[in-house]
Amino acid sequence: MSLREKGNPACLSPLRDQDEEERLPSAFLEKKGIETLIHYPIPIPLQKAYRELEFQKKELPLTHRWSRRILSLPFFAEMKESEMQEVAEGIRSFLRHE
């Protein structure tokens, strides 16, 4: 299930990815055919709209770290019930350490 094929999700469903040394929900879900994307690949304070505030990456270490760990899941208005169940089951499976 691809987020890119369907366009942007109509509703946000962010999920925090684990620390780099822990199991990653993104990698686990990808193996099940469920695509995730980094929700904020550029931290909000470093985006173009906020450039005039002149934030530097080094000033916001936690913001940068967290922005790389918040995932978007594929949930959107045209999604079928079976597709929603597939994503939900993928998350449950990850949480059960399967």
N, C-alpha and C positions, 0 to 999 in steps of 0.2 A: 504494500500500500504506500504510494508515494505522495508526499506533500507537493512536490514539484508538478506532478501531473494534474493535480486537482486545483492548483493555485494556492493562494494563501488560505489558511484555515479561517472559517467564519467566526469561530469563537476560540479564544485562547485557552489552552490547556497545558500550562507550563508544568514541568516536572524537573526537580533538581537532580542533576547527575551527581554521582558519588565522586569522592576524591580520586585523583589519578591512580593511586595505588589500590583502590577498591574496585569491586565489580562495577561495570558501567552499564546502566540501563540502556543507553544508546546502542552499545555494541550487542547486547543481549537481544533487544527488540529488532535490530537490523537482521540478525540471524533468523528471526522469525518472519522476516519480510515486512516489518513495520518500520517505516522511515521516520526518523526524528531529525530535527534541525536545531542548531543553536539559536535560541530565541533572540538574543541580543549579541550578535557577533562583534559589534562595536558597542562598548558600554555607552549608555545614554549620555553621560556628561562629556564624552569624547565625540559624539555625533556632530555633524555639520551645524545643526540648529543651535548648538551650545558652544560653538567654537569661540565666540566673542568672550566667553568666560575664562578662556585660556587655561583650562584644566590640563594637567600633565598626567600621563599614565602612572608615573611614580608617586603622584599625590594620592592616588586612589587604588591602592593595591587590592583591597577587598572587593571593590566594585569591579575591577578587571577580572579577578578570580571568579567571582560569582557570575558575571556575565557570560563566561565560557562554560558554565555548568547548568544553565537553565534551558531546558529543552522544550520545544513545541512538539506536541503530539498531533497526529492526524485526526482531528475532529472538525467537521464542517457540515453545513446545512444539507448538502446533497448526499451525505453519507448514509449507507444502508444500515439497518439494525444489525445485520450479520457482521458488517465491517466494524461497527462500534464494539460489538462483543469480542471480536478478534483482538482489537487493541486492548480492551479491558482485561481479557484473559492473558495477553502478553505481559501486562503490568503485574497481574496477580501471580503469574508464573515466576516472574523475576523476584517478587517479594517473598515467595515461598522457597527461593533458592533452587529452582529446578533446572 
